[in-house]
């Protein structure tokens, strides 16, 4: 089968079309013919940083984590999947797990689910990593109906899903964006848009919460922005962060009694730890999508598997809007 491989790491490293042996499903695995895959920020980080990231596979490396496709064979001990099923998941592209930049993947059945019936393959391929991240963060933060939830970065990959899921769970949702296109998308998705470039944290906390703060802050921007999240949260509130590779002064979090939830959704894949939780989330996400509560936003540019280098460049440029997807 054809796969796109990296023979070296670096931001300018090129993907090479290579003929590799088609995998067979091991016990507990499912062979999927991939119809579409998507590009995530962590994929670009792996290509750029290579061995500096402990989760990077050895070269020649087959990256790519998300996929949607059709089951072609089922390994021993697998229940719940049959040949011909349309599925989606996040199952490769790091450590020793071969990625999705190929025609087929042998995926751990605990890392996938049947795809939402009302979404295309492209739409389904856009969801797994970002949806699992958003769902886990909101659940750990205890989101419930009637709460006021702030999502930082609501037009981004994780953020636009977190926004919709929080709304589905019954929360009153607000979200930050940095320009007219971003705030327009946030509004379209059903949240109150906040332009963080023109509105200070104290100002929008006063405006939308009477100064009390938000019950839950979902921060998909992270880094130094987490200080804004601490500032925006209510007393004894919850902050869920997806980007916390930084040093921060936690004084404000201490005096407000905040609970900080660090979300790193790759743990089950890296450590083979509670992988079945990902399948459970993907099944829940599929049900939400089928009920009309979640619609992924795709970038307008389309790419083939052979154009993966261009797809990575598109994501890194910051010029796109929505998930970058590859057609296989």
Helices and strands as residue ranges (DSSP letters): E 2-6, E 15-19, E 29-39, H 41-49, G 50-52, E 66-74, E 86-90, E 104-108, G 109-111, E 112-114, H 121-125, H 128-140, E 148-152, H 157-168, E 172-177, H 180-188, E 192-195, H 201-209, E 214-219, G 223-225, H 226-232, E 233-241, H 251-255, E 259-262, H 267-271, H 276-290, E 303-304, G 305-307, H 308-317, E 324-327
